[in-house]
Amino acid sequence: MKPTRSSYDVVVVGGGHNGLVAAAYLAGAGRSVAVLERQSATGGAAVSARVFAGVDARLSRYSYLVSLLPRQIVEELGLRFATRRRRISSYTPVGAGGLLVDTGSEERTRASFVGLTGSDRDFVAWQRFYAMTGRLAERVFPTLTRPLPSRAELRGVVDDEMAWEALFERPLGEIIESEFADDTVRGVVLTDALIGTFTHAHDASLRQNRCFLYHVVGGGTGDWDVPVGGMGALTDALVDAARAAGAEIVTDCAVTSIETDGRAAEVRCSGGVIGARHVLVNAAPHELARLLGEPQEPKPEGAQLKVNMLLTRLPRLRDSSVDPREAFAGTFHIGESYAQLDRVYGEAAIGRIPSAPPSEIYCHTLTDPSILSPELAAQGAHTLTLFGLHTPAKLFAKDPAVKAELVKATMAQLDSVLAEPIGDCLAVDENGEPCLEAKTPLDLEREVGLPGGHIFHRDLAFPFRDDAESDPAARWGVSTGHRNVLLCGAGAVRGGGVSGIPGHNAAMAVLEPRP
């Protein structure tokens, strides 16, 4: 496909969900907009796919849950998109028992803590800690779609010195260790700091704090919800909104370079040379530097293993006191105690395959069975999506066999908490192959264009600015060093996750009146 015009007010490079958000806002404001997507379909990592041959199940293939997408964006763009809340927050098997966090029953959760730890000390600490993060979420989340506050301004918004010190100033491990005594409880808290982020609890750079922050502020509550119809439903709704507003979406159109003098830009792509007043780039900063012909910083490094499965039925658990339909309804933690996470980080940091790979599992279909055909749903089929931690891209770079070895070890860890092998529950496709696919960071780089397979495009940043800024792009956290080239993807400040926030903020920077 080729663009229909030789120039536009705005060219958006990349048709992922953030680029589509930006296009919908800008076209709705009367700008001429073209979205150029190198692949044959839009969506980037926010897509659904029929992964297994001959099996009618549309899995959220690369990204799974929604927390950071503001209701404001859904309403302003008129998106036909909904999410459903998961009552069960998490289940963590431990020996023949486990820890169940049920947001609908305080007493049930308390009893589970007491059963695991022998007292309600950590339960009380849990309530206190997440009351603190809940207040933080209520105050910080609304700022993500406004101009970037300064550090001092955000500190005033937080208005809680203990929370500010614990989450913005000191390594997260300090408050986890001071608040919680049990190793399993500490690990469950820490996992939100390690999603897609290769680090440890006491990292002085505070990468873990930044990752944790984005995982607990979403929606003003920190809830992680299931997208109805799968993640592709969001992309479909955004495509409809962008086109209805007048944006042109061109697929199979790879951008090869961008040139700018700060006032006008030229975008070279497989469809020719396109002029633009503004270029919004929905790609990682590492990729943007290549397109601009500028020196590239070291490639970011992703650190997750993604495994998609289709089951004929949910597996039985070693913990017979918990129904698998509840245990898998939230986040199912495997090998993620505090000590285990630290040990595995140390192994992976020196290039060793983790001896006991930690992971967590989400079961989309317990909350939204609509992604299955009526026949599969009636048969009791379910999807499971496993997200493995501490698997940096460097582990896979030298030996392709590492992927199979790591998947085998990860499945063995899952089997260790089940009353039956997960393999006995896997469906098979029309070729008789088990319905299981695995994606490493290198796969994500090749298939979705994420440098190093980093799901956030680069390390997340705290949602504040350090200096007073007058340029609109800097004020909105989307600047690139070029006045009319802006980031609108996960690599922007306040990017990461399925949120639309950087797309919204880039659009606002373009639309903001200039002095």
Salt bridges, closest charged atoms under 4 A:
ASP56 OD1 - ARG50 NE 2.91
GLU75 OE2 - ARG71 NE 3.51
ASP102 OD1 - ARG87 NE 2.68
ASP102 OD2 - ARG108 NH1 3.13
GLU106 OE2 - ARG110 NH2 3.71
GLU107 OE2 - ARG110 NE 3.69
ASP120 OD2 - ARG110 NH1 2.91
ASP122 OD1 - ARG121 NH1 2.80
GLU153 OE1 - ARG465 NH2 3.56
ASP160 OD2 - ARG135 NH2 3.63
GLU161 OE1 - ARG155 NH2 2.79
GLU169 OE2 - ARG151 NH2 2.80
GLU174 OE2 - ARG170 NH2 2.81
GLU177 OE2 - HIS202 NE2 2.68
GLU179 OE1 - ARG128 NH2 3.03
ASP203 OD2 - ARG207 NH2 3.04
ASP223 OD2 - ARG85 NE 3.02
ASP261 OD2 - ARG263 NH2 3.62
GLU287 OE2 - ARG290 NH2 2.58
GLU294 OE2 - HIS482 NE2 2.46
GLU326 OE1 - ARG108 NH2 2.58
GLU336 OE1 - HIS333 ND1 2.48
GLU360 OE1 - HIS333 ND1 3.54
ASP368 OD1 - ARG84 NH1 3.80
ASP368 OD2 - HIS364 NE2 3.24
GLU420 OE2 - ARG313 NH1 2.74
GLU420 OE2 - ARG316 NE 3.67
GLU437 OE1 - ARG61 NH2 2.87
GLU437 OE1 - LYS439 NZ 3.77
ASP443 OD2 - LYS403 NZ 2.85
ASP443 OD1 - ARG446 NH2 2.82
GLU445 OE2 - LYS299 NZ 2.80
GLU447 OE2 - LYS439 NZ 2.82
GLU447 OE2 - ARG446 NH2 3.54
ASP459 OD2 - ARG207 NH1 3.96
ASP459 OD1 - HIS454 NE2 3.46
ASP471 OD1 - ARG483 NH1 3.67
ASP471 OD1 - ARG514 NH1 3.78
GLU512 OE1 - ARG475 NH2 2.80
